[in-house]
């Protein structure tokens, strides 16, 4: 038996959001604020963090989607694959390494995050806003990964590639997540 008999056998996130729309509008608005709004981190960097956290959680749907969005925003595909294995040798800007370490620790052992972890982020040249945005992206994608996995959302390369055109069309749109919701019939 499927987790939700009212959903397709292989549901995608849009299926879940259409079936259970309560709260989806504000959730997508938060995605836009956090991932597309003003930040010391570029859109590509924030999407890379989303993909990274999702890879750490083995959430194929979110990792695939946000890896693709990061690519659309200029992050090298090879770097995105290597960063999961070893950020230090992945070819990312060294300034990102303390942020990646911070979100990894926050994802895997949140009670072990200490002030020294934040100090490493500041020593790399980031400010408090950047750290808060990285923490927020991490928190959002730990939430989203559990929502996706808990609802049985599936993906494959065909699904990811079918989404690429939408990501490219909305590349510079500050309301891209809300537009996704409106396309599903979710107002906001």
C-alpha positions, 0 to 999 in steps of 0.5 A, a space after each residue: 500500500 502507498 503511504 498516501 493512497 490518494 497520491 500517484 504511485 510515484 508522487 512528486 512534491 507538487 502532488 503532495 502540495 496539491 493534496 495537502 495545501 495547508 501551509 504550503 503558501 507561506 512555506 514557498 514564500 519562505 523559500 523565496 525570502 531565504 533562497 532568492 532574497 538579499 543575502 551575503 551568499 549568492 543564490 548559487 551558494 544558497 542552493 548549493 547548501 540546500 543540495 549539500 544538506 539534502 545529500 547528507 540526508 540522502 534525500 535524492 529528490 531535494 538533492 537532485 532539484 537543488 543541485 540542478 538549481 545551483 547549476 542554473 545559478 552558475 555552480 559547477 556540476 562537478 563541484 556539486 558532486 565532489 563537495 558531498 564526498 570531501 568539501 576540502 578537495 571539491 574545488 569550492 572557494 575556500 571561504 565556503 569551507 567553514 559554512 559547509 562544515 557548520 551546516 554538516 555538523 548542524 545536520 548530523 550532530 546539531 547538539 555538538 555545534 559550538 561557538 568555535 564553529 561560528 568563529 571559523 565562519 567569521 574568520 573566513 570573512 563571513 558576517 552574522 547575516 551569512 551565518 544565519 542564512 546558512 543555518 536557515 537554509 540548513 534548517 529548511 532543508 532538514 525539514 524539507 528532506 523529512 517532508 519529502 522522504 516521509 511522504 514518499 516523494 520520488 525522483 529520477 534523472 528524468 524528473 530532474 531534467 524535466 524540472 531544469 527548463 522551469 528552473 532556467 525560466 525562473 532563474 532571476 525571479 525572486 518569486 520562483 517558489 511562489 510561482 511554482 505554488 501558483 502553478 499548482 493552484 496554491 495561492 499566495 
